[in-house]
Amino acid sequence: MTLALPYRGKMQFSSPYGDRTLNGSYDWHSGIDLVGMDEKIVRAPCAARVAVSTILYKEFDRTRTWEWGNYIRIDCDDGTRVYLCHLAERYVEAGQTVSIGEPLGMEGETGYAFGSHLHFEVRRGDKAVNPCPLLGIENRAGVILQGSPVENWYDADVAWAQEAGILRGVGNGQLDLDSPCTRAQMCAFLHRLYDKIKNEKETAK
């Protein structure tokens, strides 16, 4: 069983699996911490089923699990469980199936976290195991890792929308395609798409 790194492009390995000192106190770290550098989107490291997609609050959770905050658990085809924690946003719901590399959420700082990062934990049964051999990396903090190349997966869709005349930007000029799309921009896009379809239907009558 091998796993893909959960980011595209560069990422920093910020905390290893195993013994560590956190804020001056000894701690056992049951996963590794990663920080996305080229992008903050967290991606599926294997083909899997989403088993859990939720957020936990210290006030209501009586175990240390609340420290994960906003988290997702995916179950790989061989039963390996992968936990992706401290997310700012979750893009998937429990019960969904995901492909390797599919976006799951956005790196964040929820739960017990100091700075935006991803806690990446692997379990077999209920036992946490070192994820580094599965990822093909050393268990060493401070190194810069290279995941799959950052791909503009939307290029074909953007080209289609521009050719169809429904992606004209909002406000001053054209949209910056490398910037997050706001709700207003998406509404404008969908409105123009609706108008285009409506006009084509009326013309065809």
Backbone as JSON, one array per atom type, in Angstrom:
{
  "sequence": "MTLALPYRGKMQFSSPYGDRTLNGSYDWHSGIDLVGMDEKIVRAPCAARVAVSTILYKEFDRTRTWEWGNYIRIDCDDGTRVYLCHLAERYVEAGQTVSIGEPLGMEGETGYAFGSHLHFEVRRGDKAVNPCPLLGIENRAGVILQGSPVENWYDADVAWAQEAGILRGVGNGQLDLDSPCTRAQMCAFLHRLYDKIKNEKETAK",
  "N": [[0.85, -1.19, 0.0], [0.69, 2.1, -0.96], [0.77, 5.65, -0.5], [-0.24, 8.81, -1.83], [1.24, 12.07, -1.68], [-0.51, 14.67, 0.06], [-0.79, 17.2, -1.1], [-0.55, 19.25, -4.04], [2.35, 20.28, -5.74], [4.86, 22.17, -3.92], [5.53, 21.46, -0.46], [5.95, 21.88, 3.08], [7.48, 19.87, 5.48], [6.6, 19.9, 8.65], [6.42, 18.79, 11.24], [7.4, 15.75, 12.79], [6.46, 12.23, 12.89], [5.97, 10.53, 15.98], [8.06, 10.82, 18.95], [8.18, 14.09, 20.31], [8.72, 17.53, 21.24], [6.42, 19.82, 22.3], [5.58, 23.1, 22.66], [7.28, 23.22, 24.86], [6.73, 20.9, 26.27], [6.84, 17.3, 26.56], [5.58, 15.2, 24.01], [3.63, 12.76, 22.3], [3.41, 12.28, 18.96], [1.05, 11.32, 16.78], [0.89, 11.41, 14.07], [1.94, 13.15, 11.08], [2.89, 16.55, 10.39], [2.11, 18.83, 7.86], [2.65, 21.59, 5.64], [1.16, 23.32, 3.11], [2.71, 24.86, 0.33], [2.67, 25.72, -2.37], [-0.03, 25.48, -2.86], [-3.08, 25.37, -0.91], [-4.95, 23.44, -0.91], [-6.14, 20.36, 0.21], [-5.66, 17.04, -0.68], [-6.97, 13.82, -1.73], [-5.1, 11.03, -0.69], [-5.33, 8.5, -1.66], [-7.47, 6.22, -3.46], [-10.68, 6.12, -2.14], [-13.25, 5.76, 0.43], [-15.22, 8.24, 1.94], [-15.39, 8.31, 5.29], [-15.82, 9.84, 7.59], [-16.72, 13.21, 8.02], [-16.49, 16.03, 9.57], [-16.76, 18.49, 12.27], [-15.25, 19.0, 15.4], [-15.81, 20.11, 18.73], [-14.26, 21.47, 21.59], [-15.84, 21.98, 23.81], [-17.86, 20.11, 23.71], [-16.85, 17.62, 23.08], [-15.53, 14.87, 24.74], [-13.12, 13.57, 24.63], [-9.66, 13.51, 23.55], [-9.92, 13.89, 20.91], [-11.11, 16.19, 19.99], [-9.08, 17.9, 19.44], [-8.45, 17.65, 16.79], [-10.2, 19.28, 15.44], [-11.73, 20.57, 12.61], [-12.22, 17.93, 10.56], [-11.45, 15.14, 8.36], [-12.0, 11.73, 7.69], [-10.79, 9.2, 5.68], [-11.32, 6.02, 4.22], [-9.2, 3.83, 2.83], [-8.98, 1.52, 0.03], [-7.84, -0.85, 0.97], [-8.48, -0.88, 3.61], [-6.96, 0.76, 5.2], [-6.91, 3.61, 7.26], [-7.1, 7.07, 6.88], [-6.51, 10.14, 8.35], [-7.27, 13.54, 8.12], [-6.62, 16.56, 9.33], [-7.49, 19.62, 11.19], [-8.62, 21.26, 9.31], [-9.64, 24.13, 7.38], [-11.81, 24.23, 5.72], [-14.2, 21.79, 4.55], [-14.72, 19.75, 1.76], [-16.1, 17.5, 1.12], [-18.52, 14.92, 1.91], [-19.54, 12.46, 4.35], [-19.74, 9.13, 3.18], [-19.33, 9.59, 0.51], [-17.41, 8.6, -2.4], [-14.02, 8.92, -3.32], [-11.45, 9.84, -5.62], [-7.92, 9.29, -6.08], [-6.01, 12.17, -5.45], [-8.16, 13.87, -5.56], [-9.78, 16.9, -4.52], [-10.25, 17.41, -1.06], [-10.5, 19.21, 1.04], [-9.62, 22.33, 2.68], [-6.55, 23.44, 3.9], [-6.04, 24.38, 7.33], [-6.53, 25.85, 10.63], [-7.97, 24.81, 12.73], [-9.28, 23.4, 15.82], [-6.83, 22.08, 18.08], [-4.29, 23.74, 17.3], [-1.38, 25.35, 16.05], [-0.85, 27.75, 14.03], [-1.48, 27.57, 10.5], [-1.85, 24.37, 9.14], [-1.62, 20.91, 8.11], [-2.6, 18.08, 9.83], [-1.67, 14.87, 9.36], [-2.63, 11.67, 9.56], [-2.28, 8.15, 9.88], [-3.98, 5.11, 10.28], [-4.13, 1.68, 11.13], [-6.51, -0.53, 11.74], [-7.18, 0.33, 15.03], [-4.78, 1.43, 15.57], [-2.28, 3.86, 15.33], [0.06, 4.37, 12.76], [3.37, 4.91, 11.43], [3.24, 7.22, 8.89], [5.13, 7.85, 6.99], [6.75, 5.83, 5.55], [4.75, 4.85, 3.86], [4.2, 7.05, 2.33], [6.55, 7.38, 1.07], [8.65, 8.97, 2.03], [11.15, 10.55, 4.17], [11.05, 10.5, 7.76], [11.3, 13.31, 8.78], [11.46, 16.5, 9.98], [11.27, 19.84, 8.6], [12.12, 19.57, 5.98], [11.6, 20.22, 2.47], [9.06, 19.08, 0.48], [8.01, 17.6, -2.62], [5.07, 17.35, -4.22], [2.6, 16.03, -6.54], [2.69, 17.76, -9.69], [1.47, 21.15, -9.8], [-1.56, 21.55, -11.27], [-3.46, 23.2, -13.72], [-6.37, 22.37, -13.61], [-8.72, 23.35, -14.49], [-8.49, 24.56, -16.94], [-9.56, 23.75, -19.49], [-12.29, 24.04, -19.03], [-12.47, 26.77, -18.48], [-11.6, 27.85, -20.92], [-13.68, 26.99, -22.55], [-15.82, 28.45, -21.39], [-15.01, 31.08, -21.88], [-14.99, 31.12, -24.67], [-17.66, 30.69, -25.12], [-18.63, 33.07, -24.29], [-19.46, 33.65, -21.7], [-17.83, 34.04, -19.57], [-16.76, 36.77, -18.45], [-15.62, 38.21, -16.49], [-15.83, 40.05, -13.38], [-16.54, 43.21, -12.17], [-13.63, 45.13, -12.32], [-12.21, 44.41, -15.22], [-10.96, 41.19, -16.46], [-11.33, 38.02, -14.76], [-8.85, 36.93, -12.44], [-7.44, 33.98, -12.98], [-6.02, 32.41, -11.24], [-6.78, 33.08, -8.76], [-8.9, 32.63, -5.86], [-12.33, 32.01, -6.46], [-14.94, 34.19, -5.81], [-18.14, 34.11, -4.08], [-19.86, 35.91, -5.28], [-18.74, 36.2, -7.84], [-19.05, 33.6, -8.8], [-21.83, 33.42, -8.8], [-22.37, 35.35, -10.75], [-21.22, 34.11, -12.96], [-22.83, 31.78, -13.19], [-25.29, 32.98, -13.61], [-24.92, 34.22, -16.09], [-24.49, 31.95, -17.61], [-26.98, 30.73, -17.38], [-28.56, 32.66, -18.67], [-27.5, 32.45, -21.25], [-28.16, 29.83, -22.01], [-30.95, 30.03, -21.87], [-31.47, 32.01, -23.84], [-30.58, 30.65, -26.12], [-32.42, 28.58, -26.28], [-34.78, 30.02, -26.75], [-34.17, 31.14, -29.19], [-34.1, 28.89, -30.75], [-36.73, 28.21, -31.03]],
  "CA": [[0.0, 0.0, 0.0], [1.38, 3.38, -0.99], [-0.09, 6.82, -0.46], [0.28, 10.01, -2.48], [1.28, 13.25, -0.83], [-1.84, 15.29, 0.01], [-0.8, 18.5, -1.77], [0.16, 19.38, -5.3], [3.41, 21.26, -5.62], [5.75, 22.1, -2.77], [4.97, 21.5, 0.89], [6.98, 21.76, 4.1], [7.3, 18.87, 6.54], [6.83, 20.76, 9.82], [6.53, 18.05, 12.5], [7.48, 14.33, 12.46], [5.75, 11.19, 13.64], [6.69, 9.98, 17.13], [8.4, 11.7, 20.06], [8.49, 15.47, 20.01], [8.44, 18.5, 22.3], [5.49, 20.83, 21.81], [5.42, 24.16, 23.66], [8.07, 22.93, 26.05], [6.29, 19.66, 26.92], [6.96, 16.09, 25.78], [4.32, 14.82, 23.37], [3.68, 11.72, 21.28], [2.7, 12.76, 17.77], [0.58, 10.11, 16.09], [0.88, 11.63, 12.62], [2.93, 14.15, 10.67], [2.3, 17.84, 10.03], [2.56, 19.37, 6.58], [2.15, 22.92, 5.28], [1.18, 23.54, 1.67], [3.41, 26.07, -0.07], [2.15, 26.15, -3.67], [-1.47, 25.57, -2.72], [-3.56, 24.96, 0.4], [-5.97, 22.41, -1.08], [-5.75, 19.04, 0.69], [-6.18, 16.09, -1.67], [-7.03, 12.41, -1.32], [-3.85, 10.32, -0.95], [-5.65, 7.18, -2.21], [-8.89, 6.03, -3.78], [-11.22, 5.83, -0.81], [-14.6, 6.19, 0.82], [-15.21, 9.2, 3.05], [-16.08, 7.71, 6.44], [-16.18, 10.91, 8.52], [-16.46, 14.58, 7.62], [-17.17, 16.74, 10.66], [-15.95, 19.36, 13.11], [-15.41, 18.71, 16.81], [-15.6, 21.26, 19.61], [-13.76, 21.12, 22.91], [-16.92, 22.09, 24.78], [-18.79, 18.99, 23.61], [-16.13, 16.37, 22.9], [-14.9, 14.51, 26.01], [-11.85, 12.91, 24.38], [-8.7, 14.42, 22.93], [-10.2, 13.98, 19.48], [-11.49, 17.57, 19.65], [-7.9, 18.62, 18.97], [-8.41, 17.6, 15.33], [-11.03, 20.33, 14.88], [-12.43, 20.24, 11.37], [-11.4, 16.85, 10.02], [-12.01, 14.13, 7.46], [-11.37, 10.41, 7.68], [-11.11, 8.41, 4.5], [-10.94, 4.62, 4.32], [-8.65, 3.36, 1.56], [-9.54, 0.25, -0.42], [-7.32, -1.97, 1.75], [-8.89, -0.72, 5.0], [-6.15, 1.78, 5.86], [-7.66, 4.82, 7.56], [-6.29, 8.28, 6.83], [-7.16, 11.29, 9.01], [-6.77, 14.83, 7.64], [-7.17, 17.34, 10.44], [-7.29, 21.07, 11.35], [-9.03, 21.9, 8.05], [-10.45, 25.34, 7.38], [-13.05, 23.88, 5.02], [-14.34, 20.42, 4.07], [-15.43, 19.76, 0.48], [-16.76, 16.21, 0.9], [-19.4, 14.44, 2.98], [-19.44, 11.03, 4.64], [-20.44, 8.28, 2.23], [-18.83, 9.81, -0.84], [-16.17, 7.96, -2.81], [-13.12, 9.9, -3.9], [-10.31, 9.32, -6.37], [-6.64, 9.83, -5.65], [-5.79, 13.53, -5.92], [-9.39, 14.68, -5.54], [-9.8, 17.84, -3.4], [-11.05, 17.04, 0.11], [-10.73, 20.36, 1.9], [-8.63, 23.4, 2.68], [-5.69, 23.5, 5.08], [-6.48, 25.4, 8.27], [-5.97, 25.99, 11.98], [-9.04, 24.51, 13.67], [-8.89, 22.48, 16.88], [-5.63, 22.44, 18.83], [-3.3, 23.95, 16.25], [-0.62, 26.6, 16.12], [-0.53, 28.05, 12.64], [-2.17, 26.76, 9.49], [-1.14, 23.18, 8.71], [-2.41, 19.68, 8.01], [-2.19, 16.89, 10.58], [-1.92, 13.72, 8.49], [-2.47, 10.5, 10.43], [-2.67, 6.88, 9.26], [-4.24, 4.05, 11.24], [-4.53, 0.34, 10.7], [-7.33, -0.84, 12.91], [-7.2, 1.51, 15.88], [-3.4, 1.77, 15.89], [-1.61, 4.8, 14.45], [1.34, 3.89, 12.23], [4.17, 5.94, 10.78], [2.79, 7.34, 7.5], [6.2, 8.22, 6.07], [7.07, 4.78, 4.57], [3.66, 4.74, 2.88], [4.3, 8.22, 1.46], [7.84, 7.34, 0.4], [9.45, 10.1, 2.48], [11.8, 10.39, 5.46], [10.35, 11.09, 8.9], [12.23, 14.36, 9.16], [10.87, 17.83, 9.88], [12.08, 20.91, 8.02], [12.43, 19.37, 4.56], [10.6, 20.63, 1.49], [8.65, 17.94, -0.34], [7.39, 17.94, -3.9], [3.97, 16.47, -4.6], [2.28, 16.09, -7.97], [2.74, 19.14, -10.19], [0.24, 21.93, -9.72], [-2.19, 21.52, -12.59], [-4.64, 24.04, -13.93], [-7.35, 21.39, -14.06], [-9.9, 24.04, -14.99], [-8.17, 25.28, -18.18], [-10.5, 23.42, -20.56], [-13.59, 24.63, -18.7], [-12.35, 28.23, -18.63], [-11.55, 28.13, -22.36], [-15.05, 26.82, -23.05], [-16.65, 29.54, -20.92], [-14.6, 32.29, -22.59], [-15.44, 30.99, -26.06], [-19.12, 30.82, -25.11], [-18.99, 34.45, -23.95], [-20.13, 33.76, -20.39], [-16.84, 34.38, -18.56], [-16.29, 38.1, -18.84], [-15.09, 38.9, -15.32], [-16.74, 40.83, -12.53], [-15.84, 44.41, -11.71], [-12.61, 45.67, -13.21], [-11.48, 43.49, -16.07], [-11.16, 39.75, -16.44], [-10.96, 37.34, -13.52], [-7.54, 36.31, -12.29], [-7.8, 32.57, -12.91], [-5.3, 31.76, -10.15], [-7.33, 33.56, -7.49], [-10.16, 31.98, -5.48], [-13.55, 32.62, -7.0], [-15.87, 34.59, -4.75], [-19.53, 33.71, -4.31], [-20.45, 36.86, -6.24], [-18.25, 35.86, -9.16], [-19.69, 32.35, -9.23], [-23.23, 33.76, -9.12], [-22.37, 36.04, -12.03], [-20.93, 33.1, -13.97], [-24.0, 30.93, -13.36], [-26.35, 33.81, -14.18], [-24.64, 34.36, -17.52], [-24.71, 30.65, -18.22], [-28.44, 30.56, -17.44], [-29.05, 33.54, -19.73], [-27.07, 31.93, -22.54], [-29.01, 28.66, -22.32], [-32.31, 30.53, -22.1], [-31.5, 32.68, -25.14], [-30.43, 29.65, -27.19], [-33.72, 27.88, -26.37], [-35.75, 30.93, -27.36], [-33.78, 31.29, -30.6], [-34.39, 27.63, -31.45], [-38.19, 28.01, -31.2]],
  "C": [[0.89, 1.25, 0.0], [0.36, 4.5, -1.01], [0.58, 7.96, -1.21], [0.33, 11.15, -1.47], [0.0, 14.05, -1.02], [-1.9, 16.69, -0.58], [-0.2, 18.34, -3.16], [1.21, 20.47, -5.13], [4.2, 21.09, -4.33], [4.97, 22.16, -1.45], [6.14, 21.37, 1.87], [6.56, 20.73, 5.13], [7.62, 19.6, 7.85], [6.93, 20.02, 11.14], [6.47, 16.55, 12.22], [6.54, 13.46, 13.29], [6.61, 10.75, 14.82], [6.96, 11.01, 18.2], [8.69, 13.12, 19.57], [8.24, 16.31, 21.26], [7.58, 19.6, 21.71], [5.24, 21.84, 22.92], [6.1, 23.82, 24.97], [7.71, 21.64, 26.77], [6.46, 18.48, 25.97], [5.59, 15.7, 25.23], [4.59, 13.67, 22.41], [2.82, 12.17, 20.13], [2.34, 11.57, 16.91], [0.45, 10.27, 14.59], [2.04, 12.52, 12.24], [2.18, 15.43, 10.33], [2.94, 18.36, 8.76], [1.94, 20.74, 6.36], [2.27, 23.08, 3.78], [1.84, 24.86, 1.33], [2.9, 26.61, -1.41], [0.63, 26.28, -3.67], [-1.86, 25.03, -1.36], [-4.65, 23.88, 0.31], [-5.41, 21.06, -0.65], [-6.44, 18.0, -0.18], [-6.12, 14.65, -1.15], [-5.74, 11.7, -1.67], [-4.07, 8.91, -1.53], [-7.11, 7.2, -2.66], [-9.56, 5.53, -2.51], [-12.69, 6.18, -0.71], [-14.46, 7.16, 1.99], [-16.04, 8.62, 4.18], [-16.59, 8.77, 7.4], [-15.82, 12.25, 7.89], [-17.21, 15.47, 8.6], [-16.22, 17.73, 11.34], [-16.28, 19.04, 14.56], [-15.08, 19.94, 17.64], [-15.2, 20.79, 21.0], [-14.87, 21.08, 23.95], [-17.81, 20.85, 24.82], [-18.09, 17.63, 23.5], [-15.33, 16.05, 24.16], [-13.59, 13.74, 25.83], [-10.88, 13.93, 23.79], [-8.94, 14.59, 21.44], [-10.56, 15.4, 19.06], [-10.3, 18.35, 19.09], [-7.78, 18.62, 17.45], [-9.23, 18.72, 14.69], [-11.85, 19.86, 13.7], [-11.63, 19.14, 10.68], [-12.21, 15.9, 9.14], [-11.26, 12.83, 7.68], [-11.78, 9.7, 6.42], [-10.57, 7.0, 4.71], [-10.49, 4.13, 2.94], [-9.18, 1.96, 1.26], [-9.05, -0.94, 0.4], [-7.65, -1.86, 3.24], [-8.05, 0.27, 5.79], [-6.98, 3.04, 6.05], [-6.71, 6.02, 7.57], [-7.12, 9.44, 7.4], [-6.48, 12.56, 8.54], [-7.42, 15.9, 8.5], [-6.74, 18.81, 10.42], [-7.77, 21.85, 10.12], [-9.82, 23.18, 8.28], [-11.81, 25.07, 6.75], [-13.01, 22.4, 4.64], [-15.19, 20.44, 2.8], [-16.24, 18.49, 0.25], [-17.58, 15.82, 2.12], [-19.19, 12.94, 3.17], [-20.29, 10.24, 3.65], [-19.98, 8.46, 0.79], [-17.62, 8.91, -1.12], [-15.32, 9.01, -3.52], [-11.98, 9.18, -4.62], [-9.03, 9.94, -5.83], [-6.42, 11.21, -6.28], [-7.0, 14.43, -5.88], [-9.37, 15.62, -4.34], [-10.75, 17.4, -2.29], [-11.41, 18.25, 0.96], [-9.6, 21.36, 1.76], [-7.85, 23.38, 3.99], [-6.13, 24.63, 6.01], [-5.82, 25.32, 9.63], [-7.03, 25.7, 13.03], [-8.58, 23.47, 14.69], [-7.68, 23.0, 17.63], [-4.48, 22.55, 17.84], [-2.64, 25.31, 16.45], [-0.12, 26.91, 14.71], [-1.22, 27.09, 11.7], [-1.29, 25.59, 9.07], [-2.11, 22.02, 8.61], [-1.8, 18.62, 8.92], [-2.64, 15.69, 9.76], [-1.61, 12.46, 9.29], [-2.99, 9.25, 9.72], [-2.87, 5.84, 10.36], [-4.58, 2.75, 10.52], [-5.23, -0.28, 11.89], [-7.43, 0.43, 13.73], [-5.8, 2.01, 16.21], [-2.82, 2.72, 14.85], [-0.26, 4.23, 14.03], [2.06, 5.07, 11.57], [3.75, 6.06, 9.31], [3.91, 7.54, 6.5], [6.59, 7.1, 5.09], [6.0, 4.63, 3.5], [3.7, 5.89, 1.88], [5.61, 8.26, 0.68], [8.75, 8.49, 0.78], [10.14, 9.75, 3.8], [10.95, 11.05, 6.54], [11.23, 12.18, 9.5], [11.61, 15.73, 8.92], [11.84, 18.79, 9.19], [12.34, 20.76, 6.54], [11.27, 19.88, 3.7], [10.31, 19.43, 0.59], [7.98, 18.42, -1.62], [6.32, 16.91, -4.23], [3.76, 16.5, -6.1], [2.33, 17.53, -8.45], [1.4, 19.84, -10.03], [-0.34, 22.02, -11.12], [-3.36, 22.49, -12.62], [-5.74, 23.16, -14.52], [-8.57, 22.04, -14.7], [-9.67, 24.69, -16.36], [-9.19, 25.03, -19.28], [-11.86, 24.05, -20.3], [-13.57, 26.15, -18.88], [-12.34, 28.61, -20.1], [-12.94, 28.02, -22.97], [-15.91, 28.01, -22.66], [-16.3, 30.85, -21.62], [-15.1, 32.27, -24.03], [-16.95, 31.17, -26.15], [-19.57, 32.23, -24.73], [-19.65, 34.61, -22.61], [-19.13, 33.99, -19.25], [-16.21, 35.7, -18.97], [-15.72, 38.87, -17.66], [-16.15, 39.66, -14.58], [-15.97, 42.04, -12.03], [-14.83, 44.85, -12.75], [-11.89, 44.56, -13.97], [-11.81, 42.02, -15.87], [-10.78, 39.17, -15.09], [-9.51, 36.87, -13.57], [-7.79, 34.82, -12.04], [-7.07, 31.82, -11.81], [-5.78, 32.23, -8.79], [-8.6, 32.79, -7.15], [-11.35, 32.74, -6.05], [-14.48, 32.96, -5.85], [-17.27, 34.08, -5.08], [-20.19, 34.62, -5.35], [-20.01, 36.54, -7.66], [-18.89, 34.57, -9.67], [-21.15, 32.59, -9.58], [-23.31, 34.44, -10.48], [-22.14, 35.04, -13.17], [-22.18, 32.26, -14.25], [-25.16, 31.7, -13.98], [-26.16, 33.97, -15.69], [-24.84, 33.05, -18.27], [-26.2, 30.39, -18.4], [-29.01, 31.4, -18.59], [-28.7, 33.01, -21.11], [-27.94, 30.74, -22.95], [-30.43, 29.1, -22.64], [-32.43, 31.17, -23.47], [-31.41, 31.68, -26.29], [-31.74, 28.86, -27.37], [-34.75, 28.72, -27.07], [-35.47, 31.1, -28.83], [-34.17, 30.05, -31.41], [-35.88, 27.43, -31.69], [-38.65, 28.45, -32.58]]
}
